[in-house]
Amino acid sequence: MKIINNISDMYEYSAKLKKRGHTAGFVPTMGALHDGHLSLVDRAALENKKVIVSIFVNPAQFGPGEDFDRYPRPVKKDLKMLKDTRKVDCVFTPDKDSMYPPGSATFVSLENEMTNVLCGASRPGHFKGVTTVVAELLNIVKPDRIYLGQKDAQQAIILSKMMRDMHFSTTPVICPIIREKDGLALSSRNAYLTPEQRDTAPVLYKSLQMAESMVELGERSAETLKKEIRRKIKEAGVEIDYVEAVDAATLAPVSAISGNVLIAAAIFVGKTRLIDNTIITI
Amino acid sequence: MKIINNISDMYEYSAKLKKRGHTAGFVPTMGALHDGHLSLVDRAALENKKVIVSIFVNPAQFGPGEDFDRYPRPVKKDLKMLKDTRKVDCVFTPDKDSMYPPGSATFVSLENEMTNVLCGASRPGHFKGVTTVVAELLNIVKPDRIYLGQKDAQQAIILSKMMRDMHFSTTPVICPIIREKDGLALSSRNAYLTPEQRDTAPVLYKSLQMAESMVELGERSAETLKKEIRRKIKEAGVEIDYVEAVDAATLAPVSAISGNVLIAAAIFVGKTRLIDNTIITI
């Protein structure tokens, strides 16, 4: 497993792959890896000759007062996890100053409502930071496919749209959410939870499961589903950031469940913000 | 000379070049070709195995009320000119709807003062349209080098900065201004000029030459140079859009001529907006 921390070495590595006709699958991460990330690596290894993982905690996607400084950075452990998979050919670990040299001023942004709803409403500028860094990584790594987690549903939808609009030849592949046994979606931020908070956190997924069951039993009102999800989360004494039902392609709010609907929610367990979602297809 | 009008065919062409280890030089144009464009083709042919030219009148860089609709589109003549050079391997001629399908909403922009000065002041949004389309073309064509004209000095500087910030592996090459015998810089917009206007237009270059002479004779005040340039242009009965002296790297205004200074001007000859510039190095 090759470790590259310098952009021009990454150019060279990628050019060599193209010359040899080797396909590359790319898994961009902010490190603090867990089985969710490894499931993306597995899928990338199935579909490509070479697997490239990046580890970069992207300052541009954190707002003021968010957890950029305390975001976990267990680099040694991450590299060991990736090596142990025996599926990763190259890890790209650039530093902040090479990705954003002083004076950097270029941004890639999706200028429509998709970036202002759901997580975008509580994290202004977040998705602009995400689309910018992923466009930069794609320019550097030039993969055939990029692997994104359904856990960050809005991010996956926005990045796929950005890549389509910008005519990247890279294909986005969106992979299912990986969960703990009690249903909690894997997230690097779960590490922030105290044991008590960890016990409470699965209420987020349980409330989404409840909504799925209600739909199965015939409920079609988005308002009713959202109200019930909110009630269940509040009962557990947890603060809600948002609970929304939106069109899974456009992220526009829906009033009735029909077609592909993304039900997404964000909660605060203590100071830790957790997100989860489900796509319901009628 | 291959003509490609479809993005996925262009992906394929570019992937083939990479696989064969052939370098590609790219000349993006809006058509209405003249010897200025051909000088970029010549340089690209010198430095690369393959030369790719794009012809695309980019709606995103025209403001409301600008000349998008009447911009010349002599496609047959353009293709013949390119073929006659015997130096062009591929012409990429996408249409508007494939470059910007309905619902396209992603933009690449340089969020600093560089895009607000000079032409940016009179053409709000113009450079955002330019950086967006060039990022898209680079994603599609994936050249080793891109050839830009010094004639559009601000555009060349902004695009080089955008490409550096976004970590494109493509190298920008900026080529000298090509002029008519009487000094008028070649431009597709010269075609709009009546014979009388054509006689008047060279005053723009003559005023810049005068400024160069003044600097050679010891003048160092940007204010004095700009005042004299303005005076000379007004004497010819021509309307001035701007006359500015700025740092050639940052485009920040300068008061004294020292280092690399870009003196740039835009005028209206009738309704036709013409630009020209010179870089003075002390």
Interface residues (C-beta under 8 A of the other chain):
Chain A: I7 Y11 A15 K18 K19 G21 M99 S104 A105 T106 F107 V108 S109 L110 E111 N112 M114 T131 A135 E136 N139 I140 K142 K161 M162 D165 M166 H167 F168 S169
Chain B: I7 Y11 A15 K18 K19 G21 M99 S104 A105 T106 F107 V108 S109 L110 E111 N112 M114 T131 A135 E136 N139 I140 K142 K161 M162 D165 M166 H167 F168 S169
